[in-house]
Amino acid sequence: MRILVTGAAGFIGSQYVRAALSGEYPDLTGAEVVVLDKLTYAGSTANLAGLLGDERLTFVRGDVADPDDVAEAMAGCAQVVHFAAESHVDRSIDAARDFVVTNVLGTQTLLEQARRQGVERFVHVSTDEVYGSIETGSWAEGQPLDPRSPYAASKAGSDLLALAYARTHDLPVVVTRCSNNYGPHQFPEKLVPLFVTNLLDGLPVPLYGDGSNVRDWLHVSDHCRGIELVRAGGRTGETYHIGGGTELTNRELVQRLLDACGRDWGFVREVPDRPGHDRRYSLDIGRISAELGYAPRVGLDEGLAETVRWYEEHESWWRPLKAAAGGARHGAPIQRAAAAPSLADLR
């Protein structure tokens, strides 16, 4: 089988490809993998180090919103796993058009080519942010969408397009929605890697508002394993939630990161909250658990300790990324910024 994985030079997609080619997913044993990635600021072939020479892997540099790039990459592929997306909430507030082009138009371009080619499975990877905020309880898959940021709105639009192609064209689409991911190879504008790398350097970290926003934390390996379960056995036209099972306020998470890095609360700088900051996300994972046997395996303490170790041991990976991102917001390299508040994506 030949499978197209979009956005696989990024954080989550590269984890999926590494696991697939290393034999972690039995149903993909012997499969050929085509990676389509534009290599924007958050994507790097360094995330696929050790795999680019594998004869089972083909890398295509291209844009999911470009029909020619998509047609080239998808040629001969029986299945598609679609990770490619603009995903940073703060960036979406300042540059919403980029998110609409990649997340909505890009998804439609992939869906249309998949329809023309007659692919047998299309997995669309999405986020819990499409639901907005929930004060109590957890969202089931049928909850109405109520996005609060341009990023979330663009993902909600792409979800609806994917499900519409399933119903209009009988395209075998399944949708996954996940909670907050963390783990190795995450671009250092997101909360966990930004805080870890700042703390390792003895620099302060920014905390939005009062830090009471609640998120469920999911290790990237658990997320990708859930996606693989859905790819292999999910019901066409359905949506599946993938969660980590550990809800924390951002203040509680920051305390764990301080402890893991040997720092104290004096390194925290409280900064003004961002516009439209959702208070709480929570996913009900009953469907994927009952139908496909999913359960998270990586506990948060174990996962955070592993993640901190990875960033300690891979400075050569993250330092150039932080330096290159420095001019993107407020004109200073994020490793030198006193607080870097606008780069703390507290999804």
C-alpha positions as semicolon CSV with decimal commas, in nm:
position;residue;x (nm);y (nm);z (nm)
1;M;0,000;0,000;0,000
2;R;0,110;0,357;-0,072
3;I;-0,008;0,625;0,173
4;L;0,015;1,003;0,155
5;V;0,088;1,187;0,481
6;T;0,061;1,565;0,459
7;G;0,250;1,796;0,692
8;A;0,481;1,517;0,805
9;A;0,783;1,743;0,841
10;G;0,601;1,896;1,137
11;F;0,560;1,786;1,497
12;I;0,271;1,536;1,492
13;G;0,299;1,417;1,133
14;S;0,666;1,330;1,170
15;Q;0,587;1,124;1,480
16;Y;0,326;0,931;1,281
17;V;0,570;0,861;0,996
18;R;0,850;0,756;1,231
19;A;0,617;0,514;1,407
20;A;0,480;0,378;1,079
21;L;0,821;0,311;0,927
22;S;0,964;0,166;1,248
23;G;0,701;-0,107;1,262
24;E;0,485;0,030;1,544
25;Y;0,172;0,006;1,329
26;P;0,128;-0,354;1,210
27;D;-0,132;-0,263;0,947
28;L;0,128;-0,044;0,773
29;T;0,401;-0,307;0,759
30;G;0,565;-0,278;0,419
31;A;0,368;0,034;0,326
32;E;0,525;0,309;0,116
33;V;0,487;0,658;0,261
34;V;0,475;0,980;0,060
35;V;0,527;1,298;0,261
36;L;0,389;1,625;0,124
37;D;0,513;1,929;0,316
38;K;0,565;2,294;0,226
39;L;0,846;2,331;0,484
40;T;0,711;2,648;0,638
41;Y;0,871;2,786;0,954
42;A;0,724;2,500;1,165
43;G;0,827;2,218;0,931
44;S;1,175;2,080;0,885
45;T;1,328;1,774;0,725
46;A;1,529;1,750;1,049
47;N;1,210;1,603;1,197
48;L;1,249;1,313;0,955
49;A;1,619;1,261;1,024
50;G;1,718;0,901;0,966
51;L;1,416;0,834;0,745
52;L;1,487;1,030;0,428
53;G;1,718;0,756;0,299
54;D;1,456;0,486;0,355
55;E;1,342;0,346;0,020
56;R;0,987;0,328;0,155
57;L;0,972;0,707;0,200
58;T;0,923;0,966;-0,075
59;F;0,943;1,334;0,015
60;V;0,758;1,593;-0,198
61;R;0,802;1,958;-0,114
62;G;0,476;2,126;-0,201
63;D;0,167;2,312;-0,090
64;V;-0,159;2,136;-0,001
65;A;-0,345;2,433;-0,154
66;D;-0,174;2,381;-0,492
67;P;-0,365;2,132;-0,710
68;D;-0,054;2,039;-0,910
69;D;0,153;1,967;-0,598
70;V;-0,129;1,761;-0,453
71;A;-0,182;1,563;-0,773
72;E;0,189;1,482;-0,792
73;A;0,212;1,369;-0,431
74;M;-0,113;1,171;-0,425
75;A;-0,050;0,979;-0,748
76;G;-0,078;0,609;-0,677
77;C;-0,168;0,655;-0,308
78;A;-0,451;0,443;-0,173
79;Q;-0,492;0,639;0,150
80;V;-0,436;0,989;0,288
81;V;-0,360;1,103;0,643
82;H;-0,393;1,481;0,650
83;F;-0,195;1,662;0,921
84;A;-0,088;1,974;0,729
85;A;-0,226;2,290;0,890
86;E;-0,144;2,631;1,024
87;S;-0,199;2,579;1,395
88;H;-0,075;2,867;1,610
89;V;-0,366;3,060;1,759
90;D;-0,175;3,384;1,816
91;R;-0,053;3,389;1,457
92;S;-0,411;3,336;1,336
93;I;-0,526;3,648;1,518
94;D;-0,274;3,857;1,322
95;A;-0,277;3,670;0,989
96;A;-0,608;3,489;0,950
97;R;-0,590;3,463;0,571
98;D;-0,294;3,223;0,582
99;F;-0,499;2,992;0,800
100;V;-0,799;2,998;0,569
101;V;-0,584;2,925;0,264
102;T;-0,394;2,632;0,416
103;N;-0,657;2,483;0,643
104;V;-0,972;2,530;0,436
105;L;-0,860;2,560;0,073
106;G;-0,577;2,313;0,127
107;T;-0,812;2,054;0,272
108;Q;-1,061;2,103;-0,012
109;T;-0,782;2,062;-0,268
110;L;-0,677;1,732;-0,109
111;L;-1,036;1,609;-0,083
112;E;-1,105;1,685;-0,448
113;Q;-0,794;1,504;-0,567
114;A;-0,878;1,211;-0,340
115;R;-1,226;1,198;-0,493
116;R;-1,086;1,201;-0,846
117;Q;-0,832;0,934;-0,764
118;G;-1,072;0,712;-0,571
119;V;-0,870;0,679;-0,249
120;E;-0,996;0,416;-0,009
121;R;-0,943;0,614;0,313
122;F;-0,897;0,983;0,400
123;V;-0,813;1,070;0,761
124;H;-0,860;1,437;0,844
125;V;-0,678;1,540;1,164
126;S;-0,841;1,822;1,361
127;T;-0,861;1,978;1,707
128;D;-1,083;2,017;2,011
129;E;-1,072;2,394;1,959
130;V;-1,349;2,374;1,698
131;Y;-1,600;2,336;1,984
132;G;-1,518;2,661;2,161
133;S;-1,518;2,650;2,541
134;I;-1,697;2,417;2,783
135;E;-1,739;2,498;3,153
136;T;-1,828;2,149;3,278
137;G;-1,844;1,798;3,134
138;S;-1,690;1,686;2,807
139;W;-1,781;1,725;2,442
140;A;-1,923;1,428;2,255
141;E;-1,861;1,404;1,880
142;G;-2,204;1,543;1,794
143;Q;-2,154;1,870;1,981
144;P;-2,220;2,177;1,759
145;L;-1,907;2,361;1,652
146;D;-1,848;2,703;1,809
147;P;-1,493;2,818;1,725
148;R;-1,360;3,133;1,896
149;S;-1,037;3,208;1,705
150;P;-0,953;3,234;1,335
151;Y;-0,743;2,918;1,371
152;A;-1,031;2,723;1,526
153;A;-1,275;2,859;1,267
154;S;-1,049;2,750;0,982
155;K;-1,022;2,401;1,130
156;A;-1,399;2,384;1,180
157;G;-1,445;2,477;0,815
158;S;-1,204;2,207;0,704
159;D;-1,382;1,950;0,922
160;L;-1,717;2,033;0,768
161;L;-1,573;2,015;0,417
162;A;-1,426;1,672;0,488
163;L;-1,756;1,540;0,622
164;A;-1,945;1,700;0,332
165;Y;-1,723;1,514;0,083
166;A;-1,807;1,192;0,267
167;R;-2,178;1,257;0,231
168;T;-2,188;1,420;-0,112
169;H;-1,929;1,206;-0,291
170;D;-1,916;0,893;-0,072
171;L;-1,550;0,970;-0,011
172;P;-1,432;0,740;0,271
173;V;-1,346;1,018;0,518
174;V;-1,291;0,991;0,892
175;V;-1,219;1,290;1,117
176;T;-1,018;1,295;1,439
177;R;-1,017;1,573;1,698
178;C;-0,747;1,582;1,963
179;S;-0,667;1,765;2,284
180;N;-0,339;1,953;2,347
181;N;-0,034;1,765;2,223
182;Y;0,315;1,774;2,371
183;G;0,636;1,576;2,321
184;P;0,965;1,577;2,127
185;H;1,003;1,777;1,804
186;Q;0,731;2,031;1,891
187;F;0,808;2,374;1,745
188;P;0,918;2,609;2,026
189;E;0,638;2,863;1,995
190;K;0,396;2,624;2,173
191;L;0,358;2,630;2,549
192;V;0,553;2,322;2,657
193;P;0,863;2,359;2,435
194;L;0,873;2,738;2,473
195;F;0,861;2,713;2,851
196;V;1,106;2,422;2,868
197;T;1,365;2,584;2,644
198;N;1,335;2,921;2,819
199;L;1,370;2,757;3,160
200;L;1,669;2,552;3,048
201;D;1,833;2,882;2,954
202;G;1,737;3,045;3,284
203;L;1,493;3,280;3,114
204;P;1,144;3,382;3,231
205;V;0,826;3,235;3,087
206;P;0,494;3,410;3,012
207;L;0,161;3,302;3,159
208;Y;-0,157;3,439;3,005
209;G;-0,406;3,603;3,241
210;D;-0,465;3,429;3,573
211;G;-0,353;3,088;3,439
212;S;-0,687;2,925;3,517
213;N;-0,758;2,806;3,160
214;V;-0,794;2,427;3,159
215;R;-0,655;2,191;2,895
216;D;-0,632;1,813;2,856
217;W;-0,276;1,704;2,773
218;L;-0,201;1,430;2,521
219;H;0,140;1,285;2,443
220;V;0,208;1,293;2,070
221;S;0,272;0,916;2,056
222;D;-0,072;0,847;2,205
223;H;-0,230;1,087;1,959
224;C;-0,067;0,919;1,660
225;R;-0,160;0,573;1,788
226;G;-0,521;0,690;1,811
227;I;-0,505;0,825;1,455
228;E;-0,371;0,491;1,336
229;L;-0,656;0,307;1,508
230;V;-0,902;0,533;1,329
231;R;-0,725;0,495;0,995
232;A;-0,731;0,118;1,023
233;G;-1,075;0,066;1,175
234;G;-1,278;0,385;1,204
235;R;-1,623;0,408;1,049
236;T;-1,650;0,619;0,734
237;G;-1,817;0,955;0,785
238;E;-1,760;0,952;1,161
239;T;-1,559;1,173;1,397
240;Y;-1,342;1,033;1,677
241;H;-1,200;1,215;1,978
242;I;-0,846;1,142;2,097
243;G;-0,758;1,267;2,446
244;G;-0,486;1,225;2,705
245;G;-0,695;1,196;3,020
246;T;-0,511;1,460;3,224
247;E;-0,679;1,799;3,268
248;L;-0,475;2,077;3,427
249;T;-0,505;2,451;3,458
250;N;-0,224;2,631;3,280
251;R;-0,096;2,738;3,622
252;E;-0,078;2,373;3,732
253;L;0,103;2,276;3,413
254;V;0,353;2,558;3,456
255;Q;0,429;2,437;3,808
256;R;0,505;2,089;3,672
257;L;0,734;2,236;3,409
258;L;0,912;2,447;3,670
259;D;0,963;2,137;3,883
260;A;1,088;1,934;3,585
261;C;1,340;2,205;3,495
262;G;1,453;2,278;3,852
263;R;1,315;2,633;3,855
264;D;1,079;2,824;4,085
265;W;0,782;3,055;4,036
266;G;1,012;3,355;4,017
267;F;1,069;3,267;3,652
268;V;0,700;3,321;3,564
269;R;0,576;3,653;3,422
270;E;0,199;3,700;3,413
271;V;0,098;3,879;3,092
272;P;-0,235;4,013;2,958
273;D;-0,467;3,746;2,828
274;R;-0,508;3,708;2,454
275;P;-0,836;3,788;2,273
276;G;-1,094;3,509;2,266
277;H;-0,897;3,280;2,497
278;D;-1,119;2,975;2,563
279;R;-1,150;2,885;2,929
280;R;-1,167;2,505;2,909
281;Y;-1,158;2,220;2,657
282;S;-1,254;1,861;2,735
283;L;-1,316;1,567;2,502
284;D;-1,524;1,256;2,566
285;I;-1,315;0,965;2,429
286;G;-1,583;0,702;2,481
287;R;-1,638;0,632;2,110
288;I;-1,277;0,558;2,015
289;S;-1,229;0,361;2,336
290;A;-1,537;0,144;2,288
291;E;-1,506;0,091;1,912
292;L;-1,128;0,077;1,863
293;G;-0,980;0,001;2,205
294;Y;-0,798;0,331;2,247
295;A;-0,659;0,439;2,584
296;P;-0,371;0,681;2,650
297;R;-0,054;0,502;2,759
298;V;0,184;0,786;2,846
299;G;0,116;0,949;3,183
300;L;0,176;1,323;3,205
301;D;0,459;1,308;3,459
302;E;0,640;1,044;3,253
303;G;0,573;1,228;2,929
304;L;0,688;1,567;3,058
305;A;1,007;1,419;3,202
306;E;1,083;1,251;2,869
307;T;1,008;1,573;2,683
308;V;1,235;1,784;2,902
309;R;1,516;1,532;2,854
310;W;1,468;1,543;2,477
311;Y;1,502;1,923;2,466
312;E;1,803;1,907;2,698
313;E;1,971;1,662;2,460
314;H;1,871;1,830;2,132
315;E;1,977;2,194;2,162
316;S;2,106;2,181;1,808
317;W;1,748;2,118;1,693
318;W;1,564;2,393;1,881
319;R;1,813;2,679;1,913
320;P;1,820;2,762;1,540
321;L;1,440;2,747;1,528
322;K;1,402;2,993;1,815
323;A;1,658;3,226;1,661
324;A;1,489;3,214;1,319
325;A;1,147;3,283;1,474
326;G;1,276;3,588;1,657
327;G;1,169;3,842;1,398
328;A;0,819;3,704;1,363
329;R;0,672;3,882;1,665
330;H;0,789;4,188;1,860
331;G;1,121;4,193;1,679
332;A;1,337;3,994;1,922
333;P;1,462;3,636;1,920
334;I;1,230;3,445;2,149
335;Q;1,513;3,299;2,353
336;R;1,622;3,654;2,441
337;A;1,280;3,809;2,498
338;A;1,211;3,897;2,861
339;A;0,868;3,736;2,853
340;A;0,778;3,666;2,489
341;P;0,406;3,676;2,580
342;S;0,266;3,657;2,231
343;L;0,450;3,333;2,152
344;A;0,294;3,139;2,440
345;D;0,025;2,942;2,264
346;L;-0,184;2,815;2,555
347;R;-0,417;2,603;2,342
